[in-house]
Amino acid sequence: MELGIYTFVENTPDVETGKVLHPSERLKILMEEIELADKLGLDVYAIGEHHREEYISSAPSVLLAAAAVRTKNIRLSSSVTVLGSEDPVRVYQQYATIDQLSEGRAEIIAGRGSFIESFPLFGYDLQDYEELFSEKLQLLLALRENEVISWKGKHSQSIDNRGVYPQPYQEKIPIWRAVGGTPKSAYEAGALGLPMALAIIGGQPAQFKQMADFHARGARDYEKEVPALSINSHGFIADTTEEATDIAFPAFKVTMDKIGKERGWPPMTRSQFEASIQLKGANVVGSPQDVIDKILYQHEIFGHQRFLLQMSVGSIPQEKLLRSIELFATKVAPAIREELKI
């Protein structure tokens, strides 16, 4: 199993001081996180795209390019690229450039995204939400297959026998499909032969088993080998369960309460949070052994090939976030790899 981290580069107020870091300072911390993850042998670092005040990740390809020249081994991925409001040609060029800089470590996780701000920001009509993503994903996949491309677009541009450069260092950039809770999306990812990144950030993981089943069914129905599956979850690791809970809950609450206010959810309580970090809950928060147990429990359900952890749900103090990465890489990852004989 590949093990890694994903982030949207949250920059929310410190829960104790109320202060927000200068964006430059937050980005310096991000590079330290990525460098540490690479140094300690984690497999993947992914940066997602948001266009909101509390995130500094509107241009993940730029951040990943910076990371490419500061790391040696770790795979560098988007998580996710909001493809419906992007230009697939530019996405392909950007990640091909990252791939050249990193000598073959770039990949793309394409999805619809959990927020909609990018659509009006870039002049797209939300009534075209489904069509935009479907057409642009097809164009992105066509770009991966053809150096010179002709394409007739409805929502995307039309292209008449044009070359797209640079080409990647790898023969083909891996493209994953990000999926939340929509069975149709899971099935379509499998039908296209695309690996799926399944976000589990609420409820109980066992409830999402059907998503993996739909993904596999789509592949089999279209006579494709069943692609890889990644489970992407919120979480945090400290030396003890109590310490991890005390650090993570206030930061989680800031972020989830803000989203909840927009979407009509009640504020998160400590008891709800503690329930969510139990073995069968969605949040992967606790001591190294807690996290090992939860990853292995989920592996019994899904048999997945990758697990990514979002540690910065809300702003976590730098030294505590770096400690969480260290524990993930030096305590959790070796135990998981040994248990699964990876």
N, C-alpha and C positions, 0 to 999 in steps of 0.2 A: 504493500500500500504506500502510495506517495502521501506525504504529510507536509502541510504548509499553512500559510497565513494569508488572509485577505483583509483589505481595509478600504474605507472610503475617505480616509484621512480626516476623520472627525476633528473639529476644533471648537468644541462646546465650552462653556464657562467652567472653570475649576469649581468643583462642588464646595470647596472650603472658602476660597477667596472671591469667587465670582468673576475672576479675571479670565480673559481670553488671550491666548498666545498670539503674538504677531505671526502672520502667515509664514514669513521667512523662517522664524524659529521652529514652527511646527514642521516645516518641510525638512529642516536640518535633522529633526528627531526622526522623521520618516526614513531618511537615508541611513541613519544609525540602526534603525530597526532592520532594514533590509540587509545591511552589511553584516549584522550579527546573525541573522537567520542563515545567510550564506556561509559565514565562517563556521557555524555550528552544524551545518550539514542538513538543514531542512531542504525539501525538494522543490517547493513552489512559493513564490510571493506574488500576490495578485492585487491589483489596484482597480477599484470600480469607479464608475462615472456618476457624479451627481452635480447638479447645478443649483445648489442651495447655499445659503449663507453659512450654515454650520459645517460645511465640508469644503476641503481644498483639493478637490479631485475632479474638476471640470475637464482637465486635459491629462488623463492617465497616461497616454502615450509619451508625453513629455517627461513625466516622472519616471516611467519605466526606462526611457532612454538614458536618463541620468543614472538610474540604478545599473543599467547594463555595463557602464564603464567602471563601476565601483564594485562589481561582483565577479565571481569566477565560475560558479557551478549552478546556482539556483535558477530554476525556470522562472521566467518573467511573463506574467499574464495580465490581461484585463479581467475585471470581475465586477460588473460587466461593462461591455461596450453597448450603449443604448443605440442599437443599429437603426431603428426607425427614424431617428432624427440626425443620423450621420450620413456622410457620403461614403459608400463602400470602397470607392477607388482610393480616397484619402486614407481610410482606415487600413486598407491593404498596404499602401505605400508606407504609412507610419510604422506598421508592425513588421514589414519587411526590413525597414531601416533599423528598428530595434533588433531584429534577428541578425542583421549584419554586425551591428555593434557588439552583440553578445555571442557571436559565433554559434548561432543555432539554438538559442534558449527562449525565443519568443513564442507566444501563443495568444489566441483570441478567445474570449468567452463572450458570445453575442447573446443579447437578450432584449426584452422590452423595457426593463427597468421598473423600479417600484414607485418612481415619481414621474410626473409628466411635465415638469418645468421646461425641459429641453425642446419640446415640440413647438410651443408658441415662440420660444426664444429664437429658434432657427426657421420660423415661418412655415411650420407644418400644421395641417388641420387634424385635430384629434379624431375627427370622423373617419379619417383614413388610417387609423392606428394599426389595425390588423394587416391591411394591404401593404402599408409602408414596410412593416417588418418582413413580411413574407417575400416581397419583391426584392428588397435589399439583401436579404440573406441569400437568395438565389444568385444575385449578382456577385456577392462576396465569394460564394463557392465557385462561381464561374471564373472569377479572377484567380483563384488558387489553382485552377486547372489549365489556364491559358495565359501565356505571356502576351500574346496579341489577341485582342478581344473585339468582337462585334456584339452589340447589345441594344435591344429596343426597349426603352423604358417608358412606363406610365408615370410613376412617381419618382423614379430615378432618371438620370440622364440617358440619352441614347448615345451609343459609341460606335463609330464606323471604323473597324479594323485598325485600332490603335494599340500600341504597346504600352504596358504599364511597368514603370521602373521606380526604384530598384526591385529586382526579384530577391527573394529571401536567401539566406545562407543555407537553411534546410531545403530539402527537395520540396516539401510542402509545410506551410505553417499549420500546426494543429488548430482546428476551430471547434470549440465546444458550444453547446446550446444551453443557456441558463434557463431554468424552469422553476416556477414557484409551485402553485397548487393546481395547475390546469392539466388534466389528463390528455387533452388534445395536443398540447404542446409537447408533452413527453412522447406521445406516439409519433408525432411528426419528426421529432429529433431522431428517434430510432429508425424511422422510415428513410431518412436521409443518410443514415449511417454515421450520425454525429454523436460523440460522447456527450453526456448530459451532466451539468452541474445543478444539483437539486438543493435549493435553499430550504433548510428546516430551521425556522426561527420562532416557532410557536407550536402549541399543541403537543402531541406525542409522536416521536419518530415512527412508531409502528403504523400510525395512520397513513404514512406516506409510502408504505410498501407498494400500494397500487400504482404509484407513479413510476417506480422502477419496473414493475410488471408491464405497464403500457409501453415504456421505452423499449423493453426487450421484445414485446409483441410487434411493435412497429418494424423493428429490424428483421424479425423472422418473416413477417408478412411480405416484406420486400426483398427477401432472400439475401439479407446482409448479415454479416457476423455481428453479434450483439456488442455494441460499443461500450467503452468504459463509463463508469458512473462515479461522480464525485458527490459527497455529502458536504455541504457548506453550512456552518452553524456559528452562532454567537457563543462566546466563551471567554474564560480567563483562568489562569493557573497561578497559584501561590503555594507556599510551602505547606499550608494547612487549609482544610475546608473552610474553617471560620475566617481565616485571613482573606482567602479568595472572595468569599461572600461579602465581607466588609468593604473590600476595595471595589468590587465590581458593581454591587447593587446601586450605590449612589450615582455612578456614571450611567449605568443602564437606565435608571429612572429618569434622568434628565432627558435622554434621547427618546425613550419610549413614551414618556408623558407628552413631549412636544408633538410627536407623530399622532399619539392618541387624541390630543386636543383637536387636531385637524380632522381626524377620521371618526370621532365620536366614541372613542374608547375611554373607560374610566382610568384614573391614575393608577400606576403600578404600586402595589403594596409589598412590604418585605415578605409577608407570608406567601404571596403569589410567586415572588421571585424564588424563594427557597423551595417551593414545590417544583418550579421549572428546572431546578438543577439536580433533582433526584435522578436516579439511574434511568428512568423511563421518560424523563422530561426532555425538553428541546435544548435548553441552555447547557453548554459544556463548561461548567464552572466548578472549580474545586482544587483539591490537592492533585499532584501527579497521579496518584493511584486512582482517585475519583475519575480522572479524565481517561486513563487507560481502561478502566472498567467500562466507561460509557462508550468509548470508541469500539471496543470489542463487542459490547452488547449490540450496537448498531450494525456492526459487521455481520453478526449472526442474522440480522433482519435483511440487509441489503446485499451483502457480499461485494461491497464497493471497492474500487481500486484507488480512490483518492479521498482524503479528508482535509478540508480547509477550515481554519478557525479564525473568526473575526474577533480579535482581542480588544479592539478600541471601539466598543459601543459606548459612545460618550468619551470624554477625555480622561485618560488614566495618567497619573504622574509618570514621568519618563522612566525613573529608576525601577518602578514597579512593573511597567510594561516590558522593559528589557529583561527583568527577572522572569516574567511570564514566558517570554520567548526562550530564554535559557532553559527553563524547566521543560518546556515542550520539546526542545531539541535534545537535551541531555538525559532526561528521565522518561518522558512519555514515548518519544520516537523509538529509542532502542528496545523498549519493552514490547511495543506494537510489532516492530519488525521481527523480533525474536518469536513472538507468539504466532505470527502469521508466516514465519520462515521466509521473510523477504530479504 
